[in-house]
C-alpha cells in the first residue's frame, strides 16, 4: 500500500543493479522493515511477503542528487520563498540549510516521481555559505529523518566585488582562527584573546570540519581555484569534496591522489564564462579513468528530474554505464557519509526504484519508488494539472458573429461616405 511501511516485500523477476556488483538477471530483492535483507537470482519470495512482479523491468537504488536548493527555494522571483542563504556576512558557517527547509515544497514530489529518493540541499551565497543537509524525498511514516549536517559549503571563484585571491586568503584565515579558537576557548570567552575572523557560533560550527568529521564541499570551477582548495585541505587536514569542477579534468591525477570526490555536470561541455574556459563534455570520464570518485549532479532546483538524463549524457561521452549509475547513487552516499544508501545489498536502506527500462533512456519511467522501504506516492502538481487540462473545451464551433460583423467569407462593407472626409 502506498505510503505505508509494509513489513516484508519481494520484488521479483527484474534486472537488479546492485551498483556494487554485476547486474542480476531474473533477480529478486527482498525488503523487510525498511532494509534490504536479500538480493540474488531466482530467490523465492518469503511466505507472507507482498510480491511485486518486476519481469521486464530494471531495479536500482533510488537516485541521490548531490547539489540542489530543493526545499530551500520554491520560486526564485518570490523573495519570501527563497531561504538558501543569509545576507551580508560572507562567513555563515553556523547557518543550517535544514532550518530554512520547507518539507511541503511542491517541487519535491515532482522529482520523486522520477526516481529521486534522497537529495543534498545546500545553502548559497557568501564565502562559507553554511551546512548542507541530506533529505529523503518522502517524509511518510517509517521513513528516516533528514541527516544534517552532511557538509560545510564554501564558494570559491571569481566574484563581482573583490579578488578570488582575497577570498582564498579569507578562507585560510577563518580556518586558522577556528583552530585557534578551539585551543583558546576560555581566553576568548573572557574577552582576553585577539579578535577573530568570525563569530563564536561560526567558529564552533567549523570544529567538525577541522576534525575531519564533516566534509568541506568547495564549489570551484577554475583549475587554479580547485588547486587552492586541494592546498587548503592538505594544510588543515580536511576531508574535501569539490563541486562544480568544470576544469577538474586538468587536475585529475592530483584529485585522485588526494582521494577527493568531484561533483560535475555532464551537460556542461563548452565554456560558459571565464571560469569555465577548459570545460569539456568528457570531464566525468577523464576523472573516473584517473581514479577519482565521480558524482553527477543536475545542479538544479526545479529540474532535479533531469539527473538521469545527465547520467545518460556522461555515458555518451565515455563514462561506463555502471560508473554513471554509481555516480548518482552510491558515490554521493559515500562522499557525504550517508551510510548504507545508494546500494542494494543486505543491510542497506531500502531506497529502491522499479523502472520500465534503462533509467538513462528518456522514454523510461519510474513505475514504483520506495523510500526507506515505504512505497512513496508518485502523484504531483504537474501531473494533476496535466489531467485537469488534458481535455480542453470544445472550440470546434465558432462564436456567433455580432450583428455588425460580416458573415464569414463575405467582403467587408463599404464605409459610409461621411466616415471618410473628402480632401
N, C-alpha and C positions, 0 to 999 in steps of 0.2 A: 504494500500500500504506500502510495506516495506521501512523503513527509513523516513516515512512521519508521522507527527503528525496528526492523524485523530481526529476530534472534538468529536465524540461520537462512542463508541464501546460497544457491548454487547457480552459477552462470555457466551453461554447458554448450559445447559444440562449436565455439568460436575459435578464431585465431587469436591467441593470447600473446600479447607483447609484454613480458615482464620487465623490460628495459635492461636489467642486468641479467643477460642470458638470451639465448636464441628464441625467436617466436615459436609458439607451441601450437601446432595444428590440432584440430579437434580437442581443444583444451577445455579444462574445467577449472573454474575459480570458485572456491568456497569461502564464504564470508560468515563470520559468527561474531555477534556483539560488536560490530563496527571494525573488526580486524580481519585481515586475510589469514585463514588458517591452513589452506592447502591450495596448490596450483599444480597442474600437470595434465598429461594427455590421457584422455579416456577415463578419468576418475568418475566413480559413481556418486551421484548426489546422495547425501546422507538422508536417512529417514526423517521426515518432518520438515525438510528444507523447502523453502519457496524456490521453485525451479524456473529459471529464465532461459529460454531457448535462444542461443546466440549463433545458430548454424548460419554460415554465410556472412557472419558479422566479424568485426575486429574489436578486440577488448584491450584497452590500455589503461594505465594510470590516468587520473584526471590531470588536466593541464594546469601548470603553475605559471602565472605572469609575474616576472621579477621586477618590473619598473612601471608603476602606474600611479595615477592620482584617484583611482576608483574609490568612491566613498568619501573623498575629500572635496571633490568638485562635481557639481551637478550641471550647472550652466555657467560657462566661462564669463558670459556677459552680465550675469546677475551676481553682484558682489556678495550678497548675503548667502550664496550657496558655494562660495569659494573659501575653503578652510585649509588650504595646503601649506600656508606659511604665515609667519608673523610679519610685522612691519618694522622697518628702521634698522634695528640692531643686526649686524651681519653674523653675530655669534648666537645661535639659537639651539645649542646642544640640549637644553632641558625641554625643548618643545617636543611633545609626543604626538605623532600623527593620529594615534588611537583616540586622543582627547577630542579631536575635531572630526572624527569619523562618523558618517551617517549610515547606520545599518539598514535604513529603509530607502536607500538610494534606488531610484527606478532603473539605474544603469546596470546594477549588479545582476538581476535576473536575465537580462539580455545576454550577457557574457556567459552566464552559467548554462544557458540553453545551447551554447556552442562548445561545451565540454570543459569550461573553466571550473575548477574545484577549489583553488586557493590562489591568492594574489598578495603580492607585497606592495602595500600602498605607502608612498614616500612623500615627505614634505618637500617643498621647493623654495627657492629664494634665499639670499644671503650667502655667506661663505660656509659656515656649518649650519645646515638647514634644520637638523633635528633627527628624531628617531623614527625609523620605519617600523611598520607592523605587518605581520602576515595574518591574513583574514580568510577564513573559509567562505566560499561563495553562497553557502546556505547556513542559516542560523537556527534550524529547526531543532526539535527535541532530540537529545542524544548526540548532537554534533559538538565537537570540542570548541572552546572559546578561542578568540584570536590570540596570537602569540606576539608579545611585544616586550621589549624592543628586539628587532632582529638585525638591525644595522644602524650605525650613525652615518648620516648622509652629508657629503661635502661637495660643493660646486667649485671646480677649477676651470680656468679658461679665460678667454677674452671677455671684457665687460665694457660697458659704456663709460663708466667713471672709474678711473684708476687702472693700474697696470696689473697684468696677470702675475708678474713677478712679486709685486707687493702682496697680492693675495696669498701666494705661496709662503712668503715670509710671515704673514699674519697667522697662517695655519701652524707653522712651526712654533711661533711664539705661544699660541694658545695651548698647544700640546705640551710645550715645555713648562708653561705656568701651571697646567693641570697636574703635571708630575710634581712640581714644587709645592703646590697646594696640599697634595697628599702627604708630603713629607713634613709640612709645617702647618698643619691644620689648626693646632692650638694657638700658635702665634697669630695666624690670620684672624681667628675668632676674637682674639684680644686686641685686634687692630694694631698689632705690633710687628707687622710684616709689610713688605713693599706692596705697592699697588699692582694688581694682577690684570691680565688682559681680558678677563671675563668675569661674570658674576659667580657667586658661590654655587648656585644651582647648576649653571653650565659646567663649572669645573668638576662638580661631583658627578654630573652625567657622563663626563668623559673618562671616569675611572675604569669602567668595564672595557673601554676601548684600549686604554693603556695596558690593562692586564691581559689583553688578548682574548677576552671572553666575548666581546662584541665586535663584529667586523666594522671596519671603516669603509663605507662604499663611496668611492670618489667618482663623480661624474667628470669625465675629461675626454675630449676628442683628439686634440692635437698631440702628436708624438712627444713633444717636449713636456707637456703637462702630465702625460702618463709616466714619463721618466721621472718627473719630480715626485709624483705620488709613490713610485717604487722606492725612491731615495728616502722619503719621509717614513714610509713603512719600515724600511730596514733600520733606520736610525732609532726609531722608537719601539721596534719590535711589535708592530701592529699586524693584525690579520686584515688583509686588504682585498677588496673587490673593486674592479674597475668597471664602470658603467658607461655606456655610450660607445666609447672606444673606436671611433671611426677610423683612426690611423693606427690601431693596435697591432695590426699585422706587421708593421715595421719593427715592433719590439717583441715579436712572438717568442724568440728564444729566451729573452730576459724574463718575460712573464711566466713562461713555463718553468724556468729555473727557480723562480720565487714562489711557485705554486699559487699564482693569483688567478682566480676565475675572472672571466671577462664577459660582460653582458653587451651584446651587439644587436643591431637591427639589420637583418639580411636584405631588406629592401633598400638600404642606403648604398647605392652603387656608383655614385658620382659626387663630385664636390658640390655642396650646398652653400658653403660660406668659407671664410678664410681659415676656420678651424678644422675644416674637413677636406683640405686640398688633396690629400692622399687617400680619400675614401675609395673602397673597391668592393665590388659585389661578392668576391670570394673571401672576404675578411674572415668569416667563420671557418671556412675550410683551411685557410693558411694557419690560423691559430690552433685548430684541432690537430693538424698534422705535426705541429711543433710540440704538442703535448699539453696545451692549455685546456683547462676545463671551460668549455664554451657554453654560454647561456644565451638563449634567444629571447627577444622581447619585442612587443609591438610599440613600446614607449607611448602608449595611448591611454586615454581615459574612457572615451566613448566607444572606441573600436578595438577593445582587447580581443574581441572575437576573431580578429584577423591574425592572431598569434599563429595558428596552424598554417595559414597561408604564408606567413613569413618563413615558417619552418620549411614549407614546400619549396620556396624560392632558394633557401640555403641548400637544399638537396639539388636543385637545378644547377647551382654554382659549384657542386662537387662535394658537399658535406654528405657523408653516408646517411642513409635513411635512419638507421638505428641511432646514430650520433645526434641527428636532428631531434628525434623523439626524446632522447635523454636530455637534450638542451632545453626542453620545455616541461620536463618532469623531474627526474632525479637530480640533475645538475643544480637547479636553483634550490632544491631542498637541502642539498649538502652545503652549498655556499652560505645559506642563511641559518644553518643549524636547526632545521625543521624536523629532524628525527626520521622515523620510518615512514616517509612520504615519497611520492613520486616513483614508486617501485611496487611490483606485485610479487610478494613472497610472504611466507608465514611470518606473522607479527606485524606486518605493515598496516598502516591506517588504510581502511578500505575506501579510498577516493578512486572511483572506477568509472570509466565511460565505455558504453557499448555503442560502437559506430556502425553505420550502414556499410562502410567500406574503408578504404585507406583514409585516415583522418587528414592527410595533406591534400586530398583532392577536394576541389571546391564544391562538387556535387554531393559530397558525403555529409551526412547529418548525424548529430549525436542523438541516438534514439533513447538512451537511458543514461542518466547521470546520478551517481551515488557519491555523496559527501559524508565521509565518516560512517559508511555503511547504511546511510539513510538515502532512499531514493528521493532526489530533490525535484520539485516541480520544474517544468520547462516552459511554462506559460510566462509571458511578459507583456509589457505595454505595446511594443511594436507589433507583436502577433495579434493582440486584441484589436489594435487599430486596423490591421490588415483585414481581419474578419469583418469588422464593422463596415468597412468601405469596399469590401470585395464586390458587392453588388451595388452599383451606382444607380441613382434614379433614372427611370426610363426617359431618355431625351430624344427618342425617335420621332415623337410628334412635335412639330414646331409650335411655338407660341402663336396664338391667334394674332394676326396683324391688327394694329389700331385702325380705326375708321379712316384716318387721314393718310395712312400708308398705302403705297401702290401694291397691287396684287403681285405675288412672286412672279418674276419674269417680265412684268409689264414695264414699259418705259416710264420714266418719271414724268409727272405732269408739268406742262409749261408753266412758268411763273407768270403771275399776273403782271400786266404792264406797269401797274402802279408800283410794284415792288422793285422795278429796275428803272431808276431815274434816267430820263433822256439826257444826252450830252449835247 
